[in-house]
Amino acid sequence: MRTSLVLLSARLLDPLTGEFLPQTALAVSGGRISALGDDRRIRALADPSTTVIDLRGAVVTPGLVDGHLHPVSGAELTHGLDLSGCADLDAVREALAGEVRTLAPGAWLHAWGLDPNVFGERPIEAASLAPVLDGVPALLLLFDAHSMLASPRALELAGVDGPRTFAQAAEVVCDDAGRPTGLLLEDAACELVERAAPRPTHAERRARLAAALRDMAAAGLTGGHAMDANGDSLALYAELDAAGELPVRLRVSPWCQPGADAAALRALIEQQGKGGALWRTEGVKLFMDGTVDNGTAWLERPDCHGESTHSFWPDPEAYTHIVGELHRAGVPTATHAIGDAAVRHVLDSVERAMATGERRVRHRVEHIETVPDDTLRRFARLGVIASMQPTHCCDYTRADHTDNWSRRLGEERASRAWRCRDLWDSGARVVLGSDWPIAPFPPLGVMAGARHRRPSRDLSLPPHGPEQALTALEALQGMTVNAAYAAGEEHEAGRLAVGHRADLTVLADDPFTTAATDLPDLPVLLTVLDGRPTHRDASL
């Protein structure tokens, strides 16, 4: 098999040891690392058709993998006005007013990234944004993507004029008179109004997805664990893959929602393993609760508003049954569980599933925002993977606990936020990700947040829970070897070794000696997927 790619004059970083390998070059054949050695030996493997790149001392790591992201929905949800930089209501109103001036009559306004902290002590409701949105159909997605604000005109066009009942934990928030305030909690409520708005065409959605994935590759990502398969997302992945336009390797876990019957479960099981050259369906995504900021998490004690007291599944035992059935079929699960009661129930369910036989399945818990001490060691004991998003802590909470998330939880629970260090030290396998579009996807920013735990908007501010920070080596492992383990790919991915996938990220300097606060700005010089460059800096 011919050598397709040769990288010379490189510093090859081993994420297991944190040391540089003695070799300075590598060769790629058939999408795999075929040889490691010195420059002279590896250069001799090249022929006239081989791409040869002199890295001039740049650092090569295994390809960085985001452990939790939503490519298709993210590409759609981040189309519109970005409100993530607005720190107060005046800034939000000013941004909305500017956007309204650009709209054609009757056009819908779409915005995303709205931080609930801008409302301070006020309720989160559309009235706070009047008169800017008067007469304008508008949907403003809150940062967590589990809630949105709909303007009065949007509610009118959707025919939503009072409370609704849902089969899952969701709510059209209404005032004492039964009138909607504009706040919609969870997908089922949001969809009531979303379906009244014009939808992008398939071609538009494909173009947005392709652009987002190219940006991910340019940021150094070679892979991602996609936590949804909604709508035509699988068809979009297949189209890009067939056209040679998929620049990120994707592991896709479709959702299982409350109410799923035996036929739906059977379909999820039969779907496993299907895909293409660079994507496949593997695992099932479930939800045990919502979010702390919305009051829809599942906590062992209510939050300060008396909220976050219920599971996303009206009958938590139905969730336990589903996990047991998937476990017996050998299907790994990934469960969104933010509150302490939610995390505990997921671990209880996995433990019960494991008791039914000897089969070992790598189940995961996603987010794990607050958990008590007695929960920590259960992850390692049960072999459950802890999937964490440290930038959520960095960018949406504050060290002094004056943010909405911390106020709702109170001092005790806010002090055990995103316990990356404690979970790692307890023996859990910790995987890092962004949850894009909830937080930015650049992986160096994710690793930096795991190390410094400071708000990326102002790195001079104090960190939230500095004792929970990871080391530079651990942060890299969270997006390489641990991500590979979570996907059952540790024997072919996550390391620089002969026979492993040639998914590579090349950085201008050593990420270990680069200060955490400077890491997001470290240039990504080259990204290689399956042996082919998907991003190449002009300096190479």
N, C-alpha and C positions, 0 to 999 in steps of 0.2 A: 504493500500500500504506500502510495507516494506521500512525502512530507508536504503538508499544505501550508504550514506556518512555522517560522522559527523566530524566537525571541532571544536576543543576545544582550550581553552586558547588563544583566538584570540582578537585582537582589531578591531572591526567592524566599518569601516569608512563610514559615511553617506555623499555622495557627494552633497546633497542639502544644508546641514547646515555646512559641514566641521567639524562636531563634531563626536566623537566616540559614538556609541550606548551604552546604559547601559548593554546590554547583552554581554556575552563573548564566546558564542558558537552558532553554527547553525547546523541544520539537513537538509538533502536533500532526497526527495522521488519523483520518477517519473520525474526527471530532474528539479524539482522546489524546492525552499526553503520552507520546510514544518514546520520548527519551529525555533524560536530564544529564547535563554534563558541562564541560567547559566550552567556551566560545568556539574554539577550534574544532572540537569534535562535533558539536551540534551544527555548526555552519556547513560541515562536510556532508550533512544529510540533505541539504537543500539542492534542488535542481532549478532550472530556469523558470519553472512555473510556481515555485514556492514563494510565498510572501515572507520576506526577511525584514525584521524591524530591530534596529539597534536602540535599546532602551536607555542607554547612557546612564546606568546606575539607578534607574527608577525601580520602585518596589512592586513586586508582583505578589498578589494574594489570591487564594481561591476566589472564585466569583462570589460577590456579596449577594445574599438572598434575603428579601423582605419576608418575614415570617407571617405577616398578616396585612393584606391589602385588597382593594376592590377596584380592579382596573376599569371594567366597563362602566359600572355605576359611578365611579370616581370621575371618569372622563366626561360623563354626562352632567354630574352634579356640579362640577367646577366650571361649567360653561355659564358665564354670566358675570355679575358683579361680585368681586371678592371683598367681603367685609371683614376678613380676618385681621386686618391691620387697624381696625377701628377700636379705640380704647374706651370710648364713652358714647352716650346717646347722641350728643351733638355731632360727633364725627360720623355716626351712622346716618343721621338725618341729612347731613351735608352730602355724603356719598350717594344716598338714595335720590336726593333732589337732582344731583348732576346726572344720574342715570335716567331719571324720568324725562329730563329735557331732550334726551336722545331718542326716546321711544316714539314710534308712530302711533296715531290715535287708536286706542283699543288694544295695543300690543301688551303682552304680559311682561312683567319685570321679574327676572330670576336673579337671586343672590344667594351666596353661600358663605360659610365661615363665621356666622354671627355668634359672638361670644356672649353668653348669658350674663357675664359679669358687668357688661355695659349698663344693665338695668339697675345695678346696685340693689337697694332694698325694695325697689318697685316690683310689682308683678310683671312677668313677661307677657305682654299683650300688645296687640296691634294699635291700641289707642295711644300708646307712647310714641308712635311714629306718625300720628296725624299732625297737621294736615298734609304732610308730604305725599302720602299714598292715597289721598282722597280720590276716589273714582278710578284708581289704577289697580288692575288685577296684578297682584304681586305675591310671590312665594319666596320667603326668606328662610333658607335652611340654617338651622343652628349648627354650631361646630361639630356636635356629636353625631349628626346625620340621623338621629333618632327622633327629631322633632323639628317643626318649622312653624313660622308665623305666616298666616295667610291674611291678606288685607280684606276689608269688608267687601270690596268688589269681587275679589276672588271667591270668597265664601258664597256670595250671591250667585255668581255664574255656576258654581258647583252645586247649588241647591242645599247647602249646609246651613241650616238655620236653628239648630238645637243639638242636644246631646244624641249620641248614637251608642248602640250596643255592639260589641265585637266579640269574636270567638277567641281572641287572645288579649293580652294586656295592652290596651290602646285607649285613647280618650280624645274626644273633642272637648276641650276645656271650655266651660261655660260659667257665666257669672250667676249671681243668686237668682236672677230672673230667668235663667235658662238660655240666655243669649250667648253665642260663641264669642270668646275673647280674641280669637285668631290663633291661639296656641293649639297645635295638633301634636299629640304624643304618640310615637311609634308608627310603623309603616301603614298599618291598616287605616289609621285616621288620616295620615298624610295623603294616602292614595285617593281618598274621597275628593280632594281638591286637585291633586296633580293630574288626574285623568280629564279634568275640564280644560286644562291648558294644552296648547298645540304641542305635538310631539315631533322630535326631529326624525328625519328620514333614516332609513338603514344606511344609506351612503354617508350621511352626515355623522352618524354614530360611529361608523367604521373609521372615518377620517379622524375624528376626535380621539378614538382609542389608539390608532396608529401613532398619532402625534404624542400622546401621553406616554406610550411605551418607548418611543424613541428618546424622549426626555429622561425616562428611567435609565435606559442604557447609558446615556451620556453622563448620568450621575453615578455610574459605577455598578448598577444592578445587573446581574445576569439571570436572576430568578425571583419568583415570588409565589407565596402560597395565597392563592385567590380564594377568598372566603364567601363566594357566591357563584351561582350559575344561573342567574335570573334572566328571563326574557330570551333574547337571541344571542346571549353572550358567547355560548359555545360555538354557534355558527360564525360569529365574528372571529373568534380565535382560529377556527378551522380555515376561514378565508385567508387570514393573514399568514397562517402557517403554510398553506398551499402555495401562496404567492411569494414565499420567501421573505415576508415582511414582518415576521414575529421576532423582535430583538431581545425578548426576555422569555426564559423557560418558565412555564406556569404549571402549578399543581392546583387543580380546581376542586373545591368542595361545595357541592350544591346544598341548599338549605332543606331542612326538615322542620316544618312548622307544626304547631298544635293542630290537632284534628287529622293528622296524617293517618290513613287507614292501612290495612295490610297490603293493599295493591300499591299504594304510594311508596311504602317501605320496600316492597319487592322491586319496584322500578329503580329506586335509589341503589339497591344492592346490585342490580343487573347493569347499572350504568358505570360501575367501578372499572377502572382500567381503560376505558375508551378515550380516544383522543387522537393526537397526531404526532408528528416528529418532535415537536417542542412543547406540547401541552398534553395533559391527561387529567381525567377525572379520578380523584382519589380522596376518600374520606367524605364525611357528611358534617355540615355545619348546623348547629342548633343554638337556640337562645334560652338561657335560664332566667334572664332578667333584662332590664333596660339600662338606664343610666342614673347615676346619682344626681346629676344636675337637673334632670327632669322629674325626680321623685318617683322613677319607675324601676330603680334597682330593687333587689330583694335583700333586705337587711334583717339581722336578728333582732334589732331594736329599731323603731321608726326613726326617721330623721327629725330635724328640728321643727318641721311642718307637719309631723305625724304621717309622712308619706314613706314610700319605698318599703312597703310591708308585704308585697305579694310577688309570687313567681310569674314569669311571662306565660308559663303553661298554667291554665286554670286548675288543672289537676297535675301536680308535680309527679305523681306516681305514673302518669302516662308517659312522661319524659323518661323515667327510670325504665319502664318497659321497652321503650324504643332503643335506649342505649344497650339494654340487654340483648335485644334482637340483632342489632348491628354488630355487637361484640361477637356473638355466636357465629355471625357470617364472616367474621374477620375484617370488618370495616372499621377503620379508625374514626373517631369523632372529634370534633373541635367545638367546644361549647363556650359561647359568650356568657361569662359569669363575672360580674363586677362586684356585687355586694357579698358580705361574709356568709349570709345564709345561702345564697346562690352557689358560691364556691363549695360550701360544705355539702350541699345536696348533690352536686356533680360528683364529688369524690365518693360520697356514699353510694351513688348509682353505679359508678365504675367498680367499686369494691364488690357490690352485689353481683355485677355482671361477671367479674373474675371468679367468683365463687362457683359459677356454673360449670367450669371446666378448666383445662390447662392452657387453653389458647392464650397467647400473649398478643395483645393489640396495643398500639401506641396511641392512647387517647390524649387529648389536650384540653387545657382550660385557657380561654382567651381573656386577657385584660387583668383580672385579679387585682382590683384597685385597692381593696382593704380587706385584710384577713387577720384573725387573731393568731396567737402563738401556736395554739394546739392544732392548727391546720397545716402548718408549714411542712412538717416531716412526712405527712401523708402523701405528698406529691412523689417524693423519692420512693417511699415504701410501695406505692401502687404503680410506680413507673409512669405517672402522668406528667406530661410535659407542660411547663409553665410558659405560656406565650405572652410576652410583655411588650408594652409600648411606652418606653420611658419619656418620650416627648409629650405625651398627654400630661404627665405630671409637671414637666418643665413649663409648658406653655399655657395650661389652663388652671393651674393652682398657684398658690403663693406660700412662701415660707412662713409668713405671719398668720396664715389661715384666715385671711379676710376675704378670700374668694368664695364663690357660690358653693363649689364642691365641698370645701372644708367647713363652711358655716353649716351646711346641711348635716354633715356627719358629726360635728362636734370635735372637741380637742382630742379625745382618746383615739377615735377612729381615723381622724385626719393625720395623726402622728404615725400611723402605720400604713402610709401611702406607698403603693407600688414597691413592695418589699423585694426588690431584685436581689440585693445582697443577702438578705435572710434566706430567701428561697435557694439561691445558689449555694450558700454555706450549708444548708440542710440536706444537700445532695440532689436537689431537683435539677433537671435539664432545662435551662432557661434559653428560650429563643426570643430574639428581638425583631420588632417590626414597627411599622408606622401607623397601620390602620388607615392609610390614605384612602379617601380624601379627608379624613378627620385631622390628620397632621401631615406635613410635607413628607414626600417619599425619599429624598436624598439620603442614602444609607449612612454617609459620614455624619450627617446631622443626628441620625438616630443613635449611632455609636457615641457621638459626643454627648448627647443628652443623658445616656446611661452613665457617663463618667462624671459630668458636672452638675446635672439636675437643676440647672438655672434656666430662667426664661430666655428663649432665643432672641426675643425682641430687645432685651436689655441684660446682657451678661454680667453687668455690674451688680445686679440684684443678688441677694443671698440665695443659696440652694434650698430646695424643699427636701428635707431628709437626706443630708449629705452622707449620713452613715449607711445609706442604702445604695451608694454609688458602686459601680463595677470598675474593675481595672481596665486598662487599655486592652490587655490580652483577652480578658473575659468578654468585653464588648465585641471584639473581632470574632471570637468563638461563637457568640450568640447569633451572628449572621453568616457563619460558614459551617463549621463542623456540627454545631448543634442543630442548625437548620437542616442539614443533610440527614442527621439522625432522626429528626422529627418526621421526615418524609420517607424514612426507611432506605436511605440512599448512602449511608455512611461508607459503604464499600466501593462507591464509584464517584463520590462528590465530596466537596468540602475540604480537600487537601491537594497539595501539589505533589502528586505521585504518579509514576508510570501506570497507565491503565485507567486513571481517573479522567473524568470529563475535562475537556479543555474549555471550561468556563472560568474566565480569569478577569481580575480587576487590577489595573496598573495605576499606581499612585506616584505622584512626583517625589514624595519623601516618605519616611518611616512613620506610620500612624502611631507607633508607640512613643516616639520621642516628640511628636507634635502635640502641643498643649491641647487639652480637650476643647477649650474655647476657640482654638484656631482650626480644629479638625474639619469643620464644615467647609472651610475655604481651601483645603488642600486640593490641588488640581487632580482630576481624574484624566490621565493621559490616554488610556486605552481600555476598552472593554471588549472582551472576546467571549462569544457564545458558540458552543459546539465547534470551536476551532476557527471561527470567522469573526473578524472585527465588526462590532456593531457601533462602535464609537472610536474615533481616532483623533487626538488633538493635533492641531496644525503644526505643533513643534516636533512631532515625530515623523 
